[in-house]
Amino acid sequence: MERISYKCNKCKYRFSRKADIKFSVCPYCGTGNCVEIDTGDTASRILDEVSKYERMD
């Protein structure tokens, strides 16, 4: 079963759930309608990718 990564916009908690489970409340802080899919494009990941390209030159 595929898992989807989510994050809470209020408390910044990151978690994953099976794709067939639908919800709108953060399991950590309990706030409703603040959870969205986490794309994973964090600044540290982007900088790591850029540094890989710089080493190739």
N, C-alpha and C positions, 0 to 999 in steps of 0.2 A: 504494500500500500504506500502510495506517495505521501510525503509529509511536506507541509507548507510552513515556512518560517513567518512569524508574526512579531510585531513590537507594539508596545503601548505608548501612545503619544504623551501620556501624562507622567508615568513613573519610569519610562524608558526600559521596562522589562522586556526581554526577548525570549521567545519560546517557540516551539513547533507543535503542530497537531496533524493528525491524519487529514487528508484532503476532504474526506466525506463528513467531517465534523464542522458544523457551522455554529458560530457564537459571536457575541459582540461585547462581552464583559471581560476585562483583564483578570486572569486568574490570580494575580499577585496583589493588586490594589483594589480590585472590585469595581473600578470605574467603568461605566457603560459607554458604548459608542466611541471609544478612543483607540480601538485596536485596528491596525492595518497590516497588510502584507509587508514583510521586511524584504526589501530588494537586495540587501547585503552590500550595497555600495557605500561602505564606510570609508572615511578619509584614509585610515591606515592601509586598507586593502588597495585603494587607488594609488597611494604613494609607493607601496610595494611593487605594483605593476610598472609604474613609471621608472623606478630604480632598476628593474630588470632590463628595460629598453636602453637605459643609459649605459649599462655595462656592456651591451652588445656593440656599441659604437667604437 
